């Protein structure tokens, strides 16, 4: 048994706390909303984010980070990308020992263009940071908390740290963890699939069929691999859980916030209406901006991401964006694979 603090009382942080508690660990969940923490402690539920789920009574909730991390060596960072720096800055003010930080968010910071592991390394001094681990993969909190079979990937520069996280989370009944040393690929795949999920929701909202979605997902994966390879990822990572696996689940499920947001955009709602209606963070919106900036910086062709950027930030209609994608100059499908592999070999 290990004492573990989960920073973030949203759906995913709560679901991961559920798994850890069922594995026998001493789980502490921190959140800034007193009502949610009170509910976790009093009736063992998080009705706002995981309605109908009975949480293990051993899980304790806190609104004080200092209290939540007492006696803790492993932190699960489960907050939206835009809140990562703020939470880390609060953490370092009260941390007294080196910590392993396991981040489970999926995004890229616009403007700085940093991955979350890079943000952690920037915000947490080396004497307080033992290891950074990424936990990512095709996983809906709603299904995990109902013990439905799920597989994810643990990745770190230190494979012993990745394997430790694998051991913490592995549950023979419903939660299986694989390891992968490709931190860049795991983070890029997890972040960029949200862009494609937004676009998939748009095509569904427009009333297009399975043909359109299959094309979008396939070509979207090519864009993810193209950018990821330029950034130093292993292209093979994108054929795994944090690539095609995460892409499938996020583009095809009503549990996906990004798909739901895209669906509303396809139905004609503007971005402000969509975000207000969602009530939760839609990571793909900020990541689209970051991907647009990365594509420009590294001169990488990402037509789907570029088209989505125009829809989100320049008021281009979803229908016009799809028409623009369909009218692009003809090309050869295998050129992408040859270029990606060529870049990797060079």
N, C-alpha and C positions, 0 to 999 in steps of 0.2 A: 504494500500500500504506500502511496505517496500523496502528500498534500499538494494540490494543484489549484491555482487561481485562474479563473476564466474572466478576462476583462471584456465585458460586453454581454448584456442580458437580452440580446435580440434572439431571433429564431435559431440561428446557427450556433451561437455561443451556448444557448440553453440546451440544444440538442447534443452538442459535444460534451457538455457537462453531464448530461443524462448518460451517455456512453461510459464516461470515466467513472461515474458513481456506480453504475452497474458492474463495472470491472473491479470494484472494491476500493477505489481511491477516495480520499477526503477532498471533496470538491467545494470550492468557494466561488460564487459568481458575483462579480461586481457590476453594478449598473448605476446610472446617475438619476434614474427615476424611482423615487421612494415608493410609489404605489406598486410598481412591479416587484421590487425587492421584498416589500411587505407580503405580497401575495406568494412569492416563492417560499418565504419563511413560515407563513401561517397556514396556507392550504396546499402548498407544494404544487403550484401551477404557475404558468406564465400565459394567462389567457389572451393577452394582446398579441403575442407572437407565436405561441403554440397552443391554440385553443383545443381543449378536450384531452390534453396529455397530462397524465399523472406523473409528477417528477418524484424521484427517490427522496424520501424524507431526510436522508443524510446530507443533501445539498443545502448549503447555507448561503444566504444572500447578504451582500454588503453594499453600502453606498460610500464607504470609506476605502480607498485603495490601500492605505496604510494598514488597515485592519485585515483586508482581504489577503494581502501577501505575506502576513506574518508566518514564518516557518516554511515559506514556499521557495522552491528552487526552479520550478517550471511554470511559466506563464503562457496561457493560451490567449493570444490577442485576436479578439473577434469583434472588432469595430469597423465601421465603414472607412474606406481609404481616406476620406476627407477629415476624419477624426483621429487618424493614427498619430500624428505629431502631437496633438494636444494631450492625448492619453499617455503617450510615452513621456512627455515632459512632466506630467503629474507623477508618473511612476518613478522616474529617476530621482525625484525630490525625496522619496520615502524609502527607496530600495537600500538595503544595507549589505547585500551579498550578491555575488555573480549569479545571473539568471540565464536560463535557457528560455528564449522567447519563441514560441510556436505561433506563427501568424496564419490565419485561415481566411483572410480577406482576399478579394480578387480585383485588383485594380492597378492603375499606373497613375502617378501624380502628374497632372498637367503642368506645363512650363518647366519644371525641373526634369521631367521625364524619367523619374526614378521609380524602380520597382519597390515594393514594400520592404523587402529585406534590406535594400540600400537605405531606405528611410530609417529603419531601425538602427542600422549601423551608424547613421549620421547623428541620431538623437541620443543614443545610449553610449556612454563612455565605455571604453574597452575594459576597465576594471569592474564594470557592472554587467558586462555582457559575456556570458560563457559561450553560447552558441545561438545561431538563428536557424530555425527549421520552418519549412513551408509544408503545410498540410492542405492538399487540394485534390479535386477530382469530382466525378459526376455524383452529386449528393444533394438531395433536398432535405432540409431539416425536418419537414413534415413526415417524410418516410423513415428517416433514421429514428425519430422519436417514437415511431410505431414499430420499431424493430424489423423493418423491411430490409432485405439484404442489400448492402452497400459496399463499394470498394473505393478506396482513395489512395493517394500517393504521399509519402513522406520524403522530403528532399532537404538536403543540407550540404554545405561544403565539408562538414565533418560527418561521415557516414555513421559513426558510432552514435552521434546525436540523433540522426534520422532513425536508426534502429531502436534507440531508446523510446522515441515517440511511437514507433511502430508497436513496441511492446505495451506501452501505456494504453493504446486505443484498441488493439486487436481484441475482437470479441468473436468467439467461434460460432456464435449463433447468427449474427447479422452484420458485423462490421469488420471488414478485412482491410489491412493496410499493406501496401507494397512500398518498396524504397526505390529511389531514383537519384543519382548524384547530380542531375542536370537542373540546378536551381533556376537558371535563367529560363530554360524551356518550360518548366513547371509553372513558373510565375507568368510568363508571357501567354502560355496556352490558357491558363485560368482567367487571365484578365481579358484577352481579346475575344474569347468566345462570347462574352457578354455583348460585344458589338454585333456579332453575327446573329445572336438571339434577338436583339432589337430589330434587326432587319427582317428576321424570320417572322416576327410578330407583325411587322408591317405588311409583308406579303399575304399573311393570313387575313389581316384586317381588310386588305384590298379585295379579298375574295379569290386570290389565286390558289392554285391547287398544289398537290404533292410534287408535281414536276418542278415547279418554281422553287419550292423549299429544298428539294434535293439538290438542285443546281446551286442555290445560294449557300447551302452548307458545304458542299464540295469545293466551290470556288472560295468560300470564306476560309476553309482550312488551308487552302493554298496561300492565301494572304497571310494567315497567322504564321505558317512555316517560313514564308519568304522574309517577313520582318524578323521573326525569331532567329533565323539563321544568321542574318546580318548582325544581330545583337550578340551572337555567340552561342546560341542554343544548339543542341543536337537535334537535327530534323526528325530522328526516330522518336523523340519524345512526343511529337505531335500525332503519332499514330497510336499513342497509348491513352491511359485514363484521363490525363490532364489536357489532352488534345482532342481527338475525335470523341472520346467518351464523354467528356464534359460538354462538348459541342452538341452532341445528340440530345443529352438530357435537358440542356438549357433551351434548345431551339424547339423542342417538341412537347413541353409540359406546361400545363396551366399553373403549376407551382412556381414557375420561373417569373420573377418580377420583371426581368428584361423582356421576356416574350410578351407579358401582359402589357407592359408599357408600349412596346412596338405595336401591338394589336390595336391599342387605343389610337396611336398615331395614324395607323392605316385606316381607321374608321373616321378620321378627319379632325380629331382633337389636337389642339396645339400642345407644345411641350409643357407650358405652365399648367395647363389643365391636367395633363397626365400626371405630373409629379405631385400635384396637390391631391389628386384622387388616390394615388398609390399609398401615400402615408408612410412609406418606407423608402430607403435609399435605393436608387436604380443605378448601380455602379457603371453600367454600360454608357451612360450619358457622359460622365467625366472621362471615361476611358476612351471614348470616341474622339474627344478633343486631344487627348494625349497621343493616340494613334495617328491622328492627322498630323500632329507636330513631328512625330517620329518619322513618318513617311516622307515628309518634306525634308527633314534633316538628313536622312540617309538615302534619299532619292529612291525609295522603294515603291513599286506599283501596288497600290491598295485601293482599287476602284470601288469596292463595296464600302469600305470605311470612309472614303472620300464622299461618296454619294450620301451616306448617312449623316456625315458632318453637315452637308448642305441642308438636309432636312431639319436637323436639330437646331442649327445655329444661324442659318441664312434664309429661313422661311421658304425653301423649295418644297413643292408638294411631293408627297410620297410617290404618287403616280408618275410625275415627271422624272423623279430620280430613278425609278425602275426602267422607264423608257430610255433614259440616258445610258443605263448599264447595258440594255439589250442592243443598243445601236453602236456599241464600241467597235473599234477596228478589229477585224478577224485575226485570230492568232492560233497557235498550235498548243494543244493541252499539255503535251510532254515538255514544252519549253520550260515551264515552271520547274518541273522535277529536275530536269537537266541543269538548270541554273542553280537551284538550291544545292544539289549534290556537288556541283562544280565549285561553288563557294566554300562548301565544307571541306572538300579535298584540298583546296588551295590554302 
